[in-house]
Structures are given as C-alpha cells and as structure tokens.
Amino acid sequence: MSTAMDVQIDEKIKKVIAEPKKYKIIFLNDDKTPIEFVIELLISIFRHTQETAKDITLAVHNDGSAVVGIYTFEIAEQKTIETTQVCRQHGFPLQVRMEQE
C-alpha cells in the first residue's frame, strides 16, 4: 500500500537582519578627578591616542561631558564597569554614563 503525498510550500520567509544597537559612553566632569588620570583611562581602556585622549578630556572639562566611545551593548557595558572600578580603586568620583545612540 503506497500513499503519495505532494506537499507544496508556497511561503517565502523574509530574513530581516538588523545592525546591533550602539551605545555611547559618556564621561561627566567633576572637580576631583585629575585630567592626567582621565587621559590615562582613555588611552588604556578606550584605546585612544594621546592626542585624542587630550582632546576628549578637554571637552569633558569645558563642556561638562563628552562621548568617549560608541560600542555595542556588551562592550559598552564592560568598558563602563571597568572604568568605574578603576576610578573607585584610585579614589576618584568620575561618573560614567551609557546611553543608546
């Protein structure tokens, strides 16, 4: 006994590929964290050059805040936590904020 089954699938599946959302890391100015320390953070954690680190630090100082990097969520979260931990270990109150771009 044989049963023949013809199945036709007439559906098309659309693949929607979206870029992962990006997040900005923002440093907020304070009067206690030394400029040299902020420059060192930007070089060691965020991989900025000496020149760009100085420019960003001056922007934080003059404008009250500045974006120091834009990353995917996981990387932004890790860098935010790492920066905050290093600051607290050295006794500095630098505030680091993360926002969706």
N, C-alpha and C positions, 0 to 999 in steps of 0.2 A: 504494500500500500504506500503510495507516494503522494505527498502533498506539496504542491508547488506554491510558494508564496512570493509574490513580487511586491517588494516594498520600495516605494519611491519617496524620497525625502526631497521636498521642494523648498526647504527653508534655507535662507542664507544667513550665516552668522556674521555679524559685524564685530570686528575687533576694534575697540576704542582704546588706544594707548595714549595715556596722558603723562606728561612730564611730572615728576615728583614736585611737590610744592617746595618752595625755597623759603628759608627763614633768615632774617637779618639778626646779627649780633650787634648790640649797641652798648657802648661804654658811656656811663654817666659821670660827669665831672664831680669831683669833691675837692675839699681843701687839704686833705691829709695824705693822699697817695702821691708819692713823688713822680714827677714827669719821667725820670730815668727808669723807674720801675715799670711804668706803663709802656714805655718804648721796649723794654726787655720782654714784657709779656707779648707784645705784638710780634716781635721777632721770633721768640721761642715757640709760642703756641699757635699763632696765626700765620707764621712763615712770611711775614712782610720783610722787605728790605729795610735797612737802617733809614734810608731816605723817606720811604712811605710811612714807616712807623713814626718818624718825627712829625710828618705832615698830619697824620691821623691824630696823634697826641695833641698837637696844637689846635686842631679842630675841636677835640673834646674840651680842651681848656677854654677856648674862646667862645664856642657856641653852646657849651653845656652838655653836649652829647654828640656822638658820631658813630656811624656804622663802621665796624671794623672787619666785617666779613659777611658773606652770604653763602649759605650751605643748605643741604637737605636737612630734614628734621633731626635725624640721628646724629649727624656730625655737628650740627649747631648745638644740640643739647649737650653733647660730650664736651665740646670746647667751652661752653658756658659754665658747666660744672667744674671743669679743670681750672679755668681762670679764677672762679670764685674760691676754690680750695687753695690755690696758690696765694691769692691775696690774703685770705684769712690766716694762713700759716705764717705769713710775714707781718700780720697785724694791721693790714690796710683795709679800709672800708669800701673799696671801689665797687660800685654797683654795675652789674652786667645784666642786660635785658635781652630777651629773644622775642622777635615778633615775626609773624608771617608777612612775607613780601607782597 
